Amino acid sequence: MPGFKVEEVEPWQEEDELWRVLRATFPSEIASHCREQDFYFGPDFLLRRHDYQVDVSGGFLAAHYVYNVREFGDSCSPPKGALTRVSQTANRTAHAHSCQSTAVTMR
């Protein structure tokens, strides 16, 4: 899409998996959590984690984990995920499992 910038950055080791990371920069005219967001993909190319800064809520850093992906016909959907607030002093790719998580159910 015009106006987006996407680049692959350094991979991320999460437990026993190596995840590829895409950094997307959104154009200013697109309303989103923030302009720069990181998307982590497992060896099966499914989304595992989404990092962003929640600009509309004071700018806290968030890591949204996606798990238990299920197939529904020709598509996949994550029925569950965990939203983790990352310390402001932590690097954007800080290991978020050490932070407090809130489980969410996707519908």
C-alpha positions as CSV (number, residue, x, y, z in Angstrom):
1,M,0.0,0.0,0.0
2,P,1.3,3.5,-0.7
3,G,2.8,5.3,2.2
4,F,3.8,2.3,4.3
5,K,7.4,1.4,4.9
6,V,8.1,-2.3,5.8
7,E,11.6,-3.7,6.6
8,E,12.8,-7.0,8.0
9,V,14.8,-6.4,11.2
10,E,16.9,-8.7,13.4
11,P,15.2,-12.0,14.3
12,W,13.9,-12.6,17.8
13,Q,14.6,-15.8,19.8
14,E,11.4,-16.7,21.8
15,E,12.0,-19.9,23.8
16,D,12.8,-22.6,21.3
17,E,11.6,-20.7,18.2
18,L,13.4,-18.1,16.1
19,W,10.9,-15.5,14.9
20,R,11.3,-13.2,11.9
21,V,10.4,-9.6,12.6
22,L,8.9,-7.1,10.2
23,R,8.9,-3.4,11.2
24,A,6.1,-1.4,9.6
25,T,5.9,2.3,9.6
26,F,2.4,3.6,9.0
27,P,1.6,6.8,7.0
28,S,0.5,9.7,9.2
29,E,-3.0,9.7,7.7
30,I,-3.7,6.1,8.9
31,A,-5.2,6.0,12.4
32,S,-3.4,3.3,14.4
33,H,-1.8,2.6,17.8
34,C,1.4,4.3,16.7
35,R,3.3,4.9,13.4
36,E,6.0,2.2,14.0
37,Q,5.0,-1.3,14.9
38,D,6.8,-4.7,14.9
39,F,5.2,-7.9,13.8
40,Y,6.8,-11.3,14.8
41,F,6.3,-14.4,12.7
42,G,7.0,-18.0,13.6
43,P,8.7,-20.6,11.3
44,D,5.2,-21.4,9.9
45,F,4.8,-17.7,8.9
46,L,1.9,-17.2,11.3
47,L,1.8,-14.0,13.5
48,R,3.1,-14.7,17.0
49,R,3.5,-11.2,18.5
50,H,2.7,-7.6,17.7
51,D,4.6,-4.8,19.5
52,Y,3.5,-1.2,19.5
53,Q,3.3,1.9,21.6
54,V,-0.2,2.9,22.6
55,D,0.0,6.6,21.8
56,V,-3.7,7.4,22.7
57,S,-3.2,6.0,26.2
58,G,-0.1,7.8,27.4
59,G,2.4,6.0,25.2
60,F,2.9,2.8,27.1
61,L,4.6,0.0,25.3
62,A,2.6,-3.2,24.5
63,A,3.4,-6.7,23.3
64,H,0.4,-8.6,22.0
65,Y,1.0,-12.3,21.9
66,V,-1.1,-14.6,19.6
67,Y,-1.5,-18.3,20.3
68,N,-3.7,-21.3,19.7
69,V,-4.4,-20.4,16.1
70,R,-7.2,-22.5,14.6
71,E,-8.2,-23.1,11.0
72,F,-11.7,-22.3,10.0
73,G,-12.2,-23.4,6.4
74,D,-9.7,-21.5,4.3
75,S,-8.6,-19.0,7.0
76,C,-6.9,-19.0,10.4
77,S,-7.9,-17.1,13.5
78,P,-6.4,-16.8,17.0
79,P,-9.1,-17.5,19.6
80,K,-6.8,-16.3,22.4
81,G,-4.0,-13.9,22.9
82,A,-2.2,-12.0,25.7
83,L,-1.6,-8.3,25.8
84,T,1.4,-7.4,27.8
85,R,2.4,-4.0,29.1
86,V,6.2,-3.6,28.7
87,S,8.2,-1.3,31.1
88,Q,8.9,2.1,29.7
89,T,12.5,1.7,30.5
90,A,12.7,-1.6,28.6
91,N,13.9,-1.9,25.0
92,R,11.0,-2.2,22.6
93,T,11.9,-5.8,22.0
94,A,12.2,-6.6,25.7
95,H,11.3,-10.2,26.7
96,A,7.7,-9.4,27.6
97,H,7.0,-12.8,29.4
98,S,8.5,-11.2,32.5
99,C,5.8,-8.5,32.5
100,Q,2.1,-8.7,33.6
101,S,-0.2,-10.2,30.9
102,T,-3.9,-9.9,30.4
103,A,-5.5,-12.8,28.5
104,V,-8.0,-11.8,25.8
105,T,-10.4,-13.9,23.7
106,M,-10.6,-13.0,20.1
107,R,-14.1,-13.1,18.4
